[in-house]
Every structure is written in C-alpha cells, then in structure tokens.
Amino acid sequence: MNKFAKHYPLVMRLSLGFVFGWFGIAEILNPRYWSGYVSPIALDLLPIPILPFVQGHGVILTFLAICLILRFKLRYTGFLAMLVLLSIIGGLISMNGFDEIAVRDIGLLGLTLSIWLYEVKV
C-alpha cells in the first residue's frame, strides 16, 4: 500500500478533474438546467443573458478539469479552482443557506486548497 500512497497528488488531481469536467460539460450542454443555481444577486449583475453565462462557467470548469488532469500550471489552476468554488459556495449559501450542496462544495474547496498548497511547496 505504501507504494501507491505516494501517488496521492495524482489521485487528488484526477478526482477533482473528473468532478469539474462532469459539471463543466453538463453546464455547456444543458445550461437551462443549471441556470437555477445562479444566485439572484448574480443575476442582477450579469451583463449577458443567463444561458451564455452558465455555458461560459462550464467552459471555465472544463478548462480547469483539463489543467488538473494534465498537470498544467497547477499552482495557478489550484488557486483559480479555489476562487471558482468560493464563488459557487457563496452563491449557494446566499440562495439556500448552509445546505448539503454547500457542504459538499466546501469539501471540494479543501481538495483544491490541498492541490494548491502541494504545488506551492514543490
């Protein structure tokens, strides 16, 4: 088991990359479904219609997924992923309070923090 334990950064990157990729592609292909997750505060501030906004968010998530999987500029990717998750968590809490989806995303935030910290120390 110790032989495989040294690969924990790979497991973290692939796991988070899978999550970001799945949600990113889903937002690109079906933005109408995901538009309900955009907070009313953000809706008032959007300079573009909601569906292209959701698709753009999906593109960002997909880009982050590719960067994580391919280990591209992880110091910056991890930091950007933290910012994206903080915005998602803030929107979720402003709409629904502290619910199970926000808790899940806080767990993902911890994973992005771990990836970023690992890359900062390397």
VEXKOLVO-912829 format. One record per residue: residue in three letters; x, y, z of N, C-alpha, C in turn. Coordinates in nm, 4 decimals. Last residue first. Layout:
BEGIN
{resn: ala	n_xx: X	n_yy: Y	n_zz: Z	ca_xx: X	ca_yy: Y	ca_zz: Z	c_xx: X	c_yy: Y	c_zz: Z}
...
***
This chain:
BEGIN
{resn: val	n_xx: 0.6208	n_yy: 2.2532	n_zz: -0.3602	ca_xx: 0.7120	ca_yy: 2.1818	ca_zz: -0.4511	c_xx: 0.8119	c_yy: 2.2757	c_zz: -0.5125}
{resn: lys	n_xx: 0.4466	n_yy: 2.4245	n_zz: -0.2268	ca_xx: 0.5614	ca_yy: 2.3713	ca_zz: -0.1530	c_xx: 0.6627	c_yy: 2.3038	c_zz: -0.2441}
{resn: val	n_xx: 0.2552	n_yy: 2.4763	n_zz: -0.4176	ca_xx: 0.3320	ca_yy: 2.5876	ca_zz: -0.3649	c_xx: 0.4573	c_yy: 2.5371	c_zz: -0.2967}
{resn: glu	n_xx: 0.1413	n_yy: 2.2254	n_zz: -0.4554	ca_xx: 0.2194	ca_yy: 2.2843	ca_zz: -0.5650	c_xx: 0.3031	c_yy: 2.4036	c_zz: -0.5169}
{resn: tyr	n_xx: 0.0111	n_yy: 2.1915	n_zz: -0.2128	ca_xx: 0.1108	ca_yy: 2.0941	ca_zz: -0.2539	c_xx: 0.2019	c_yy: 2.1530	c_zz: -0.3618}
{resn: leu	n_xx: -0.1695	n_yy: 2.4049	n_zz: -0.2210	ca_xx: -0.0635	ca_yy: 2.4043	ca_zz: -0.1210	c_xx: 0.0483	c_yy: 2.3061	c_zz: -0.1573}
{resn: trp	n_xx: -0.3356	n_yy: 2.3174	n_zz: -0.4354	ca_xx: -0.2619	ca_yy: 2.4427	ca_zz: -0.4439	c_xx: -0.1444	c_yy: 2.4439	c_zz: -0.3453}
{resn: ile	n_xx: -0.4393	n_yy: 2.0801	n_zz: -0.3287	ca_xx: -0.3640	ca_yy: 2.0783	ca_zz: -0.4543	c_xx: -0.2777	c_yy: 2.2036	c_zz: -0.4657}
{resn: ser	n_xx: -0.5703	n_yy: 2.1820	n_zz: -0.1007	ca_xx: -0.4629	ca_yy: 2.0836	ca_zz: -0.0868	c_xx: -0.3770	c_yy: 2.0778	c_zz: -0.2121}
{resn: leu	n_xx: -0.7626	n_yy: 2.3454	n_zz: -0.2208	ca_xx: -0.6622	ca_yy: 2.4053	ca_zz: -0.1327	c_xx: -0.5431	c_yy: 2.3112	c_zz: -0.1171}
{resn: thr	n_xx: -0.9149	n_yy: 2.1501	n_zz: -0.3463	ca_xx: -0.8421	ca_yy: 2.2472	ca_zz: -0.4282	c_xx: -0.7328	c_yy: 2.3165	c_zz: -0.3461}
{resn: leu	n_xx: -1.0121	n_yy: 2.0209	n_zz: -0.1150	ca_xx: -0.9308	ca_yy: 1.9470	ca_zz: -0.2108	c_xx: -0.8514	c_yy: 2.0428	c_zz: -0.3004}
{resn: gly	n_xx: -1.1634	n_yy: 2.2243	n_zz: -0.0017	ca_xx: -1.0487	ca_yy: 2.1703	ca_zz: 0.0714	c_xx: -0.9553	c_yy: 2.0926	c_zz: -0.0201}
{resn: leu	n_xx: -1.3588	n_yy: 2.2403	n_zz: -0.1990	ca_xx: -1.2705	ca_yy: 2.3554	ca_zz: -0.1759	c_xx: -1.1455	c_yy: 2.3104	c_zz: -0.1003}
{resn: leu	n_xx: -1.4900	n_yy: 2.0009	n_zz: -0.1566	ca_xx: -1.4138	ca_yy: 2.0180	ca_zz: -0.2802	c_xx: -1.3168	c_yy: 2.1359	c_zz: -0.2690}
{resn: gly	n_xx: -1.6084	n_yy: 2.0727	n_zz: 0.0893	ca_xx: -1.5148	ca_yy: 1.9601	ca_zz: 0.0814	c_xx: -1.4291	c_yy: 1.9674	c_zz: -0.0436}
{resn: ile	n_xx: -1.7740	n_yy: 2.2720	n_zz: -0.0046	ca_xx: -1.6684	ca_yy: 2.3092	ca_zz: 0.0904	c_xx: -1.5643	c_yy: 2.1979	c_zz: 0.0961}
{resn: asp	n_xx: -1.9466	n_yy: 2.1178	n_zz: -0.1546	ca_xx: -1.8552	ca_yy: 2.2071	ca_zz: -0.2247	c_xx: -1.7461	c_yy: 2.2611	c_zz: -0.1330}
{resn: arg	n_xx: -2.0870	n_yy: 1.9885	n_zz: 0.0514	ca_xx: -2.0100	ca_yy: 1.9110	ca_zz: -0.0461	c_xx: -1.9054	c_yy: 1.9990	c_zz: -0.1148}
{resn: val	n_xx: -2.2079	n_yy: 2.2136	n_zz: 0.1678	ca_xx: -2.1129	ca_yy: 2.1334	ca_zz: 0.2463	c_xx: -2.0254	c_yy: 2.0496	c_zz: 0.1528}
{resn: ala	n_xx: -2.3788	n_yy: 2.2929	n_zz: -0.0380	ca_xx: -2.2707	ca_yy: 2.3829	ca_zz: 0.0046	c_xx: -2.1649	c_yy: 2.3059	c_zz: 0.0830}
{resn: ile	n_xx: -2.5464	n_yy: 2.0710	n_zz: -0.0353	ca_xx: -2.4693	ca_yy: 2.1009	ca_zz: -0.1567	c_xx: -2.3524	c_yy: 2.1935	c_zz: -0.1221}
{resn: glu	n_xx: -2.6681	n_yy: 2.0793	n_zz: 0.2157	ca_xx: -2.5799	ca_yy: 1.9678	ca_zz: 0.1820	c_xx: -2.4958	c_yy: 1.9937	c_zz: 0.0569}
{resn: asp	n_xx: -2.6554	n_yy: 2.4317	n_zz: 0.3202	ca_xx: -2.7200	ca_yy: 2.3032	ca_zz: 0.2953	c_xx: -2.6180	c_yy: 2.1984	c_zz: 0.2524}
{resn: phe	n_xx: -2.6921	n_yy: 2.7191	n_zz: 0.4468	ca_xx: -2.5865	ca_yy: 2.6198	ca_zz: 0.4616	c_xx: -2.6475	c_yy: 2.4816	c_zz: 0.4453}
{resn: gly	n_xx: -2.8912	n_yy: 2.8929	n_zz: 0.2032	ca_xx: -2.8323	ca_yy: 2.8774	ca_zz: 0.3350	c_xx: -2.7268	c_yy: 2.7675	c_zz: 0.3315}
{resn: asn	n_xx: -2.9664	n_yy: 2.9285	n_zz: -0.0564	ca_xx: -3.0272	ca_yy: 2.8180	ca_zz: 0.0190	c_xx: -2.9800	c_yy: 2.8064	c_zz: 0.1627}
{resn: met	n_xx: -2.8422	n_yy: 3.1667	n_zz: -0.1550	ca_xx: -2.9737	ca_yy: 3.1221	ca_zz: -0.2030	c_xx: -3.0419	c_yy: 3.0258	c_zz: -0.1061}
{resn: ser	n_xx: -2.6012	n_yy: 3.2019	n_zz: -0.0267	ca_xx: -2.6912	ca_yy: 3.3173	ca_zz: -0.0353	c_xx: -2.8313	c_yy: 3.2762	c_zz: -0.0792}
{resn: ile	n_xx: -2.4890	n_yy: 2.9500	n_zz: -0.0625	ca_xx: -2.5277	ca_yy: 2.9904	ca_zz: 0.0730	c_xx: -2.6227	c_yy: 3.1092	c_zz: 0.0685}
{resn: leu	n_xx: -2.4439	n_yy: 2.9582	n_zz: -0.3416	ca_xx: -2.5314	ca_yy: 2.8570	ca_zz: -0.2829	c_xx: -2.5805	c_yy: 2.8987	c_zz: -0.1445}
{resn: gly	n_xx: -2.2629	n_yy: 3.1740	n_zz: -0.3648	ca_xx: -2.3937	ca_yy: 3.1784	ca_zz: -0.4302	c_xx: -2.4911	c_yy: 3.0796	c_zz: -0.3696}
{resn: gly	n_xx: -2.0460	n_yy: 3.0728	n_zz: -0.2147	ca_xx: -2.1122	ca_yy: 3.1975	ca_zz: -0.1765	c_xx: -2.2504	c_yy: 3.2092	c_zz: -0.2377}
{resn: ile	n_xx: -1.9835	n_yy: 2.8463	n_zz: -0.3702	ca_xx: -2.0286	ca_yy: 2.8301	ca_zz: -0.2314	c_xx: -2.1019	c_yy: 2.9558	c_zz: -0.1840}
{resn: ile	n_xx: -1.9002	n_yy: 2.9730	n_zz: -0.6080	ca_xx: -2.0129	ca_yy: 2.8782	ca_zz: -0.6092	c_xx: -2.0696	c_yy: 2.8644	c_zz: -0.4688}
{resn: ser	n_xx: -1.6822	n_yy: 3.1199	n_zz: -0.5161	ca_xx: -1.7973	ca_yy: 3.1908	ca_zz: -0.5745	c_xx: -1.9203	c_yy: 3.1007	c_zz: -0.5781}
{resn: leu	n_xx: -1.5191	n_yy: 2.9096	n_zz: -0.4288	ca_xx: -1.5652	ca_yy: 3.0104	ca_zz: -0.3326	c_xx: -1.6855	c_yy: 3.0871	c_zz: -0.3870}
{resn: leu	n_xx: -1.4712	n_yy: 2.7829	n_zz: -0.6750	ca_xx: -1.5519	ca_yy: 2.7155	ca_zz: -0.5720	c_xx: -1.6003	c_yy: 2.8120	c_zz: -0.4649}
{resn: val	n_xx: -1.3149	n_yy: 2.9809	n_zz: -0.7982	ca_xx: -1.4400	ca_yy: 2.9370	ca_zz: -0.8602	c_xx: -1.5291	c_yy: 2.8706	c_zz: -0.7552}
{resn: leu	n_xx: -1.0963	n_yy: 2.9901	n_zz: -0.6216	ca_xx: -1.1803	ca_yy: 3.1086	ca_zz: -0.6426	c_xx: -1.3152	c_yy: 3.0712	c_zz: -0.7018}
{resn: met	n_xx: -0.9939	n_yy: 2.7295	n_zz: -0.6527	ca_xx: -1.0419	ca_yy: 2.7756	ca_zz: -0.5215	c_xx: -1.1343	c_yy: 2.8958	c_zz: -0.5371}
{resn: ala	n_xx: -0.9197	n_yy: 2.7401	n_zz: -0.9201	ca_xx: -1.0258	ca_yy: 2.6466	ca_zz: -0.8800	c_xx: -1.0812	c_yy: 2.6846	c_zz: -0.7425}
{resn: leu	n_xx: -0.7105	n_yy: 2.9222	n_zz: -0.9014	ca_xx: -0.8307	ca_yy: 2.9594	ca_zz: -0.9760	c_xx: -0.9484	c_yy: 2.8686	c_zz: -0.9393}
{resn: phe	n_xx: -0.5308	n_yy: 2.7599	n_zz: -0.7533	ca_xx: -0.5786	ca_yy: 2.8869	ca_zz: -0.6988	c_xx: -0.7070	c_yy: 2.9316	c_zz: -0.7689}
{resn: gly	n_xx: -0.4900	n_yy: 2.5460	n_zz: -0.9287	ca_xx: -0.5447	ca_yy: 2.5227	ca_zz: -0.7952	c_xx: -0.6017	c_yy: 2.6493	c_zz: -0.7347}
{resn: thr	n_xx: -0.3766	n_yy: 2.6854	n_zz: -1.1463	ca_xx: -0.5021	ca_yy: 2.6113	ca_zz: -1.1625	c_xx: -0.5684	c_yy: 2.5877	c_zz: -1.0273}
{resn: tyr	n_xx: -0.1384	n_yy: 2.7790	n_zz: -1.0382	ca_xx: -0.2403	ca_yy: 2.8749	ca_zz: -1.0811	c_xx: -0.3773	c_yy: 2.8081	c_zz: -1.0959}
{resn: arg	n_xx: -0.0145	n_yy: 2.5356	n_zz: -0.9809	ca_xx: -0.0175	ca_yy: 2.6410	ca_zz: -0.8793	c_xx: -0.1284	c_yy: 2.7409	c_zz: -0.9122}
{resn: leu	n_xx: -0.0286	n_yy: 2.3890	n_zz: -1.2177	ca_xx: -0.1161	ca_yy: 2.3554	ca_zz: -1.1045	c_xx: -0.1206	c_yy: 2.4617	c_zz: -0.9962}
{resn: lys	n_xx: 0.0291	n_yy: 2.3892	n_zz: -1.5027	ca_xx: 0.0308	ca_yy: 2.5104	ca_zz: -1.4196	c_xx: -0.0554	c_yy: 2.4937	c_zz: -1.2944}
{resn: phe	n_xx: -0.1167	n_yy: 2.0847	n_zz: -1.5646	ca_xx: -0.0722	ca_yy: 2.2068	ca_zz: -1.6298	c_xx: -0.0836	c_yy: 2.3249	c_zz: -1.5344}
{resn: arg	n_xx: -0.1939	n_yy: 1.8141	n_zz: -1.5439	ca_xx: -0.0956	ca_yy: 1.8742	ca_zz: -1.4512	c_xx: -0.0325	c_yy: 1.9996	c_zz: -1.5106}
{resn: leu	n_xx: -0.4059	n_yy: 1.7105	n_zz: -1.6764	ca_xx: -0.2777	ca_yy: 1.7139	ca_zz: -1.7478	c_xx: -0.1636	c_yy: 1.7751	c_zz: -1.6665}
{resn: ile	n_xx: -0.6073	n_yy: 1.7436	n_zz: -1.4856	ca_xx: -0.5761	ca_yy: 1.6092	ca_zz: -1.5344	c_xx: -0.4389	c_yy: 1.6057	c_zz: -1.6003}
{resn: leu	n_xx: -0.6080	n_yy: 2.0238	n_zz: -1.4530	ca_xx: -0.5830	ca_yy: 1.9343	ca_zz: -1.3398	c_xx: -0.5381	c_yy: 1.7968	c_zz: -1.3879}
{resn: cys	n_xx: -0.6701	n_yy: 2.1134	n_zz: -1.7129	ca_xx: -0.5447	ca_yy: 2.1543	ca_zz: -1.6484	c_xx: -0.5090	c_yy: 2.0620	c_zz: -1.5323}
{resn: ile	n_xx: -0.9243	n_yy: 1.9993	n_zz: -1.7421	ca_xx: -0.8157	ca_yy: 1.9601	ca_zz: -1.8323	c_xx: -0.6807	c_yy: 1.9943	c_zz: -1.7702}
{resn: ala	n_xx: -1.0612	n_yy: 2.1384	n_zz: -1.5389	ca_xx: -1.0525	ca_yy: 1.9920	ca_zz: -1.5371	c_xx: -0.9361	c_yy: 1.9439	c_zz: -1.6235}
{resn: leu	n_xx: -1.0443	n_yy: 2.4022	n_zz: -1.6287	ca_xx: -0.9784	ca_yy: 2.3646	ca_zz: -1.5032	c_xx: -0.9608	c_yy: 2.2127	c_zz: -1.4948}
{resn: phe	n_xx: -1.2049	n_yy: 2.3739	n_zz: -1.8589	ca_xx: -1.0647	ca_yy: 2.4140	ca_zz: -1.8708	c_xx: -0.9872	c_yy: 2.3750	c_zz: -1.7452}
{resn: thr	n_xx: -1.4491	n_yy: 2.3159	n_zz: -1.7356	ca_xx: -1.3867	ca_yy: 2.2166	ca_zz: -1.8241	c_xx: -1.2388	c_yy: 2.2468	c_zz: -1.8433}
{resn: leu	n_xx: -1.4959	n_yy: 2.5566	n_zz: -1.6002	ca_xx: -1.4820	ca_yy: 2.4316	ca_zz: -1.5252	c_xx: -1.4133	c_yy: 2.3248	c_zz: -1.6087}
{resn: ile	n_xx: -1.5135	n_yy: 2.7303	n_zz: -1.8227	ca_xx: -1.4098	ca_yy: 2.7504	ca_zz: -1.7207	c_xx: -1.3876	c_yy: 2.6221	c_zz: -1.6409}
{resn: val	n_xx: -1.7390	n_yy: 2.6240	n_zz: -1.9492	ca_xx: -1.6103	ca_yy: 2.6256	ca_zz: -2.0198	c_xx: -1.4960	c_yy: 2.6422	c_zz: -1.9202}
{resn: gly	n_xx: -1.9317	n_yy: 2.6773	n_zz: -1.7536	ca_xx: -1.8997	ca_yy: 2.5392	ca_zz: -1.7891	c_xx: -1.7671	c_yy: 2.5282	c_zz: -1.8625}
{resn: his	n_xx: -1.9372	n_yy: 2.9512	n_zz: -1.7719	ca_xx: -1.8930	ca_yy: 2.8898	ca_zz: -1.6461	c_xx: -1.8538	c_yy: 2.7448	c_zz: -1.6710}
{resn: gly	n_xx: -2.0475	n_yy: 2.9677	n_zz: -2.0261	ca_xx: -1.9126	ca_yy: 3.0193	ca_zz: -2.0022	c_xx: -1.8537	c_yy: 2.9632	c_zz: -1.8745}
{resn: gln	n_xx: -2.3011	n_yy: 2.8637	n_zz: -1.9696	ca_xx: -2.2120	ca_yy: 2.7921	ca_zz: -2.0609	c_xx: -2.0671	c_yy: 2.8389	c_zz: -2.0446}
{resn: val	n_xx: -2.3945	n_yy: 3.0663	n_zz: -1.8022	ca_xx: -2.3801	ca_yy: 2.9302	ca_zz: -1.7492	c_xx: -2.2872	c_yy: 2.8491	c_zz: -1.8389}
{resn: phe	n_xx: -2.3957	n_yy: 3.2781	n_zz: -1.9897	ca_xx: -2.3169	ca_yy: 3.2873	ca_zz: -1.8672	c_xx: -2.2907	c_yy: 3.1482	c_zz: -1.8100}
{resn: pro	n_xx: -2.5811	n_yy: 3.1944	n_zz: -2.1804	ca_xx: -2.4396	ca_yy: 3.2034	ca_zz: -2.2179	c_xx: -2.3472	c_yy: 3.2149	c_zz: -2.0956}
{resn: leu	n_xx: -2.8092	n_yy: 3.2063	n_zz: -1.9969	ca_xx: -2.7654	ca_yy: 3.0813	ca_zz: -2.0585	c_xx: -2.6206	c_yy: 3.0892	c_zz: -2.1100}
{resn: ile	n_xx: -2.8450	n_yy: 3.4791	n_zz: -1.9126	ca_xx: -2.8034	ca_yy: 3.3744	ca_zz: -1.8185	c_xx: -2.7499	c_yy: 3.2490	c_zz: -1.8870}
{resn: pro	n_xx: -2.6985	n_yy: 3.7487	n_zz: -2.1059	ca_xx: -2.8081	ca_yy: 3.6581	ca_zz: -2.0683	c_xx: -2.7556	c_yy: 3.5387	c_zz: -1.9883}
{resn: ile	n_xx: -2.4641	n_yy: 3.9767	n_zz: -1.9428	ca_xx: -2.5076	ca_yy: 3.8938	ca_zz: -2.0555	c_xx: -2.6256	c_yy: 3.8080	c_zz: -2.0113}
{resn: pro	n_xx: -2.3928	n_yy: 4.1007	n_zz: -1.7123	ca_xx: -2.4015	ca_yy: 4.1871	ca_zz: -1.8303	c_xx: -2.4485	c_yy: 4.1115	c_zz: -1.9547}
{resn: leu	n_xx: -2.5343	n_yy: 4.0392	n_zz: -1.3952	ca_xx: -2.4856	ca_yy: 3.9828	ca_zz: -1.5208	c_xx: -2.5001	c_yy: 4.0801	c_zz: -1.6373}
{resn: leu	n_xx: -2.6477	n_yy: 4.1292	n_zz: -1.1631	ca_xx: -2.5198	ca_yy: 4.1881	ca_zz: -1.2025	c_xx: -2.4699	c_yy: 4.1416	c_zz: -1.3393}
{resn: asp	n_xx: -2.8748	n_yy: 3.9810	n_zz: -1.1176	ca_xx: -2.8897	ca_yy: 4.1259	ca_zz: -1.1315	c_xx: -2.7628	c_yy: 4.1923	c_zz: -1.1842}
{resn: leu	n_xx: -2.7608	n_yy: 3.7292	n_zz: -1.0842	ca_xx: -2.8480	ca_yy: 3.7556	ca_zz: -1.1997	c_xx: -2.8625	c_yy: 3.9049	c_zz: -1.2249}
{resn: ala	n_xx: -2.6351	n_yy: 3.7491	n_zz: -0.8385	ca_xx: -2.5524	ca_yy: 3.7421	ca_zz: -0.9594	c_xx: -2.6361	c_yy: 3.7737	c_zz: -1.0836}
{resn: ile	n_xx: -2.8652	n_yy: 3.7475	n_zz: -0.6797	ca_xx: -2.7729	ca_yy: 3.8614	ca_zz: -0.6726	c_xx: -2.6875	c_yy: 3.8656	c_zz: -0.7989}
{resn: pro	n_xx: -2.9760	n_yy: 3.4968	n_zz: -0.7299	ca_xx: -3.0462	ca_yy: 3.6171	ca_zz: -0.7759	c_xx: -2.9569	c_yy: 3.7422	c_zz: -0.7734}
{resn: ser	n_xx: -2.7280	n_yy: 3.2565	n_zz: -0.8378	ca_xx: -2.7962	ca_yy: 3.3318	ca_zz: -0.7325	c_xx: -2.8648	c_yy: 3.4560	c_zz: -0.7906}
{resn: val	n_xx: -2.7794	n_yy: 2.9779	n_zz: -1.0330	ca_xx: -2.7199	ca_yy: 3.1111	ca_zz: -1.0314	c_xx: -2.7983	c_yy: 3.1960	c_zz: -0.9323}
{resn: tyr	n_xx: -2.9176	n_yy: 2.7465	n_zz: -1.0523	ca_xx: -2.8177	ca_yy: 2.7540	ca_zz: -0.9464	c_xx: -2.7482	c_yy: 2.8898	c_zz: -0.9397}
{resn: gly	n_xx: -3.0737	n_yy: 2.7536	n_zz: -1.2752	ca_xx: -3.1402	ca_yy: 2.7672	ca_zz: -1.1463	c_xx: -3.0439	c_yy: 2.7783	c_zz: -1.0293}
{resn: ser	n_xx: -2.9099	n_yy: 2.6861	n_zz: -1.4845	ca_xx: -2.9351	ca_yy: 2.8286	ca_zz: -1.4606	c_xx: -3.0052	c_yy: 2.8531	c_zz: -1.3273}
{resn: trp	n_xx: -2.8952	n_yy: 2.4192	n_zz: -1.5376	ca_xx: -2.8031	ca_yy: 2.4722	ca_zz: -1.4377	c_xx: -2.8286	c_yy: 2.6183	c_zz: -1.4053}
{resn: tyr	n_xx: -3.0860	n_yy: 2.3847	n_zz: -1.7422	ca_xx: -3.0983	ca_yy: 2.3105	ca_zz: -1.6169	c_xx: -3.0165	c_yy: 2.3768	c_zz: -1.5057}
{resn: arg	n_xx: -2.9777	n_yy: 2.5484	n_zz: -1.9420	ca_xx: -3.1083	ca_yy: 2.5805	ca_zz: -1.8843	c_xx: -3.1266	c_yy: 2.5106	c_zz: -1.7495}
{resn: pro	n_xx: -2.7426	n_yy: 2.4302	n_zz: -2.0339	ca_xx: -2.7341	ca_yy: 2.5467	ca_zz: -1.9447	c_xx: -2.8669	c_yy: 2.5818	c_zz: -1.8788}
{resn: asn	n_xx: -2.6312	n_yy: 2.1661	n_zz: -2.1258	ca_xx: -2.7673	ca_yy: 2.1906	ca_zz: -2.0772	c_xx: -2.7701	c_yy: 2.3106	c_zz: -1.9825}
{resn: leu	n_xx: -2.3651	n_yy: 2.1713	n_zz: -2.2158	ca_xx: -2.4669	ca_yy: 2.1020	ca_zz: -2.2946	c_xx: -2.6103	c_yy: 2.1341	c_zz: -2.2526}
{resn: ile	n_xx: -2.2275	n_yy: 2.3192	n_zz: -2.0184	ca_xx: -2.2175	ca_yy: 2.3578	ca_zz: -2.1591	c_xx: -2.3339	c_yy: 2.2985	c_zz: -2.2391}
{resn: glu	n_xx: -2.2885	n_yy: 2.1781	n_zz: -1.7871	ca_xx: -2.3316	ca_yy: 2.3179	ca_zz: -1.7993	c_xx: -2.3256	c_yy: 2.3656	c_zz: -1.9440}
{resn: ala	n_xx: -2.1662	n_yy: 1.9307	n_zz: -1.8445	ca_xx: -2.3114	ca_yy: 1.9364	ca_zz: -1.8223	c_xx: -2.3638	c_yy: 2.0796	c_zz: -1.8367}
{resn: ile	n_xx: -1.8997	n_yy: 2.0093	n_zz: -1.8535	ca_xx: -1.9637	ca_yy: 1.9610	ca_zz: -1.9763	c_xx: -2.1152	c_yy: 1.9660	c_zz: -1.9623}
{resn: gly	n_xx: -1.8703	n_yy: 2.0817	n_zz: -1.5789	ca_xx: -1.8438	ca_yy: 2.1757	ca_zz: -1.6875	c_xx: -1.9134	c_yy: 2.1350	c_zz: -1.8161}
{resn: phe	n_xx: -1.9261	n_yy: 1.8467	n_zz: -1.4362	ca_xx: -2.0141	ca_yy: 1.9627	ca_zz: -1.4214	c_xx: -1.9942	c_yy: 2.0626	c_zz: -1.5347}
{resn: trp	n_xx: -1.7114	n_yy: 1.6870	n_zz: -1.5354	ca_xx: -1.8510	ca_yy: 1.6432	ca_zz: -1.5463	c_xx: -1.9456	c_yy: 1.7628	c_zz: -1.5375}
{resn: gly	n_xx: -1.4833	n_yy: 1.8411	n_zz: -1.4712	ca_xx: -1.5152	ca_yy: 1.8072	ca_zz: -1.6096	c_xx: -1.6606	c_yy: 1.7683	c_zz: -1.6278}
{resn: phe	n_xx: -1.4939	n_yy: 1.8485	n_zz: -1.1916	ca_xx: -1.5028	ca_yy: 1.9732	ca_zz: -1.2680	c_xx: -1.5410	c_yy: 1.9457	c_zz: -1.4125}
{resn: val	n_xx: -1.4678	n_yy: 1.5681	n_zz: -1.1426	ca_xx: -1.5838	ca_yy: 1.6446	ca_zz: -1.0942	c_xx: -1.6017	c_yy: 1.7729	c_zz: -1.1754}
{resn: phe	n_xx: -1.2185	n_yy: 1.5108	n_zz: -1.2645	ca_xx: -1.3404	ca_yy: 1.4412	ca_zz: -1.3061	c_xx: -1.4648	c_yy: 1.5205	c_zz: -1.2662}
{resn: gly	n_xx: -1.0490	n_yy: 1.6767	n_zz: -1.1164	ca_xx: -1.0638	ca_yy: 1.6971	ca_zz: -1.2600	c_xx: -1.1884	c_yy: 1.6303	c_zz: -1.3132}
{resn: leu	n_xx: -1.0663	n_yy: 1.5546	n_zz: -0.8678	ca_xx: -1.1222	ca_yy: 1.6884	ca_zz: -0.8844	c_xx: -1.1418	c_yy: 1.7209	c_zz: -1.0326}
{resn: ser	n_xx: -0.9382	n_yy: 1.3097	n_zz: -0.9393	ca_xx: -1.0720	ca_yy: 1.3136	ca_zz: -0.8779	c_xx: -1.1382	c_yy: 1.4492	c_zz: -0.8985}
{resn: leu	n_xx: -0.6904	n_yy: 1.3898	n_zz: -1.0393	ca_xx: -0.7837	ca_yy: 1.3180	ca_zz: -1.1258	c_xx: -0.9261	c_yy: 1.3220	c_zz: -1.0703}
{resn: arg	n_xx: -0.5798	n_yy: 1.5189	n_zz: -0.8107	ca_xx: -0.5991	ca_yy: 1.5908	ca_zz: -0.9367	c_xx: -0.7009	c_yy: 1.5227	c_zz: -1.0262}
{resn: met	n_xx: -0.5767	n_yy: 1.3097	n_zz: -0.6183	ca_xx: -0.6492	ca_yy: 1.4349	ca_zz: -0.5928	c_xx: -0.6799	c_yy: 1.5069	c_zz: -0.7229}
{resn: val	n_xx: -0.4114	n_yy: 1.1221	n_zz: -0.7469	ca_xx: -0.5491	ca_yy: 1.0859	ca_zz: -0.7133	c_xx: -0.6330	c_yy: 1.2118	c_zz: -0.6889}
{resn: leu	n_xx: -0.1738	n_yy: 1.2699	n_zz: -0.7567	ca_xx: -0.2383	ca_yy: 1.2261	ca_zz: -0.8809	c_xx: -0.3846	c_yy: 1.1924	c_zz: -0.8559}
{resn: pro	n_xx: -0.1133	n_yy: 1.2951	n_zz: -0.4853	ca_xx: -0.1425	ca_yy: 1.4148	ca_zz: -0.5649	c_xx: -0.2131	c_yy: 1.3809	c_zz: -0.6971}
{resn: tyr	n_xx: -0.0765	n_yy: 1.0176	n_zz: -0.4063	ca_xx: -0.1950	ca_yy: 1.0916	ca_zz: -0.3631	c_xx: -0.2175	c_yy: 1.2205	c_zz: -0.4417}
{resn: his	n_xx: 0.1274	n_yy: 0.8407	n_zz: -0.4564	ca_xx: 0.0572	ca_yy: 0.8960	ca_zz: -0.5716	c_xx: -0.0671	c_yy: 0.9772	c_zz: -0.5328}
{resn: lys	n_xx: 0.2222	n_yy: 0.7189	n_zz: -0.2339	ca_xx: 0.2963	ca_yy: 0.8348	ca_zz: -0.2824	c_xx: 0.2289	c_yy: 0.9030	c_zz: -0.4008}
{resn: ala	n_xx: 0.0683	n_yy: 0.4917	n_zz: -0.2024	ca_xx: 0.0345	ca_yy: 0.6111	ca_zz: -0.1239	c_xx: 0.1064	c_yy: 0.7356	c_zz: -0.1744}
{resn: phe	n_xx: 0.1724	n_yy: 0.2742	n_zz: -0.3327	ca_xx: 0.0698	ca_yy: 0.3524	ca_zz: -0.4017	c_xx: 0.0390	c_yy: 0.4837	c_zz: -0.3311}
{resn: lys	n_xx: 0.3511	n_yy: 0.1756	n_zz: -0.1491	ca_xx: 0.3973	ca_yy: 0.2000	ca_zz: -0.2850	c_xx: 0.2996	c_yy: 0.2898	c_zz: -0.3612}
{resn: asn	n_xx: 0.1988	n_yy: 0.1225	n_zz: 0.0712	ca_xx: 0.2867	ca_yy: 0.2392	ca_zz: 0.0752	c_xx: 0.3370	c_yy: 0.2766	c_zz: -0.0629}
{resn: met	n_xx: 0.0818	n_yy: -0.1195	n_zz: 0.0000	ca_xx: 0.0000	ca_yy: 0.0000	ca_zz: 0.0000	c_xx: 0.0863	c_yy: 0.1261	c_zz: 0.0000}
***
